[in-house]
Amino acid sequence: MATIYFSMAGEGRGHATRVRSMVEPLRDAGDHIELFAGGDAYDLLAPIYRGTAVRVHRIPCPRFAYTADKRLDSVATLLGGMRYFLRLPRLVGKLERYLRRHPPDLVIVDFEPALPRAAERAGVPYISVDHQHTFVADQLTLLPPYWRLRAWLIGFVVRLYHRKERHAVISQFFFPPVKPKWRGRVTHAGVLLRPEVIAAQTSDAGFLLVYLKKFGTPNIMAALRRCGLPVRLYGLGEQEPEGNITYCKVDNHAFVRDLASCTALLCSSGNQLIGEALYFGKPVFALPEPNNDEQIFNCHYLSKSGAGAWAEMDHVTPEEVRTFLENVDKYRGRIDREKMNGTPVALAAIRRQLRELGVE
């Protein structure tokens, strides 16, 4: 059996969720797994694997910074990233020493820059499994011209993280065509689904599920109060119910259960959550975080797919949300659920890389 190390970005829960979808079947098959994570990813995974054979290492990671009114602060985020990269050589050296003492057969990276650099120095092969490589390997012709330029800039940043991966697996809910030079070097998978998502039973209990990461602007709250459905709201903390809105504490199992049984989802527009909703056949109304280009690209692809709608957080209206809910059957009919589960595709790509390395 193989020894596999994973590292992942620590911002938000999507990267950790994606990694966990691969860890569970790999460790069930007898592979030895170690995880390297910081931020939200560490906070999610460390309790899950405490007391198991899966070791979770805490490492520093770049984080988004937000203004007092909870907008993404591009300047502060950039400065924080610069401070992180100034300290990166010391972290890479520490990880390199660990890899030399405890060499794995393969490193898998989800948009994290330290472990792949250490792997290169230690002579350990690595692959990427992430969403961000869509901005490197995929054609961007489906985006409006201005956003193609912004996507190209994100792709430039992605390549600063690492360039010597053996293979790239791209996890996404939408499937743009691949660039000719990347053919044969990339595997397109759907969204990587955690075991509890795959096991959940789908129904429609007649409520709108909402997930907001830090953002609950007055116009969003007004739209929820007037949407015409009961609302279960995650991300703003547990509070007393307010009219049709029930505030729910963050609970992984409860959220998956609600995602499987809601009528539709309104959320910030991360790739992972949108894909999980579409896997359940749930239309999505997406609200990209202000100044978050990647989330805006996800909104464009969601619109192209016909599986949902989107609006800017600062300008969404009750009428837009009600119109979306009035058309959920139309959106639902355009969802291709079978394409959403990318976990088997990603696992097959990992096994193929291990075979090529002579591990299996």
Buried (B, 14 or more C-beta within 10 A) or exposed (E): EBBBBBBBBBBBBBBBBBBBBBBBBBBEEEBBBBBBBBBBBBBBBBEBBEEEEBBBBBBBBBBBBBEEEBBBBBEBBEEBBEEBEEEBEEBBBEBBEBBEEEEBBBBBBBBBBBBBBBBBBBEBBBBBBBBBBBBBBBBBEBBEEEBBEBBEEBBEEBEEBBEEBBBBBBBBBBBBEBBEEBEEEBBBBBBBBBBBBEEBEEEBEEBBBBBBBEBBBEBBBBBBBBBEBBBBBBBBEEEEEEEBBBBBEBEBEEBBBBBBBBBBBBBBBBBBBBBBBBBBBBBBBBBBBBBBBBBBBBBBBBBEBBBBBBBEBEEBBBEBBBEBBEBBEEBBEEBBBEBBBBBEBBBEBBBBBBEEEEBB
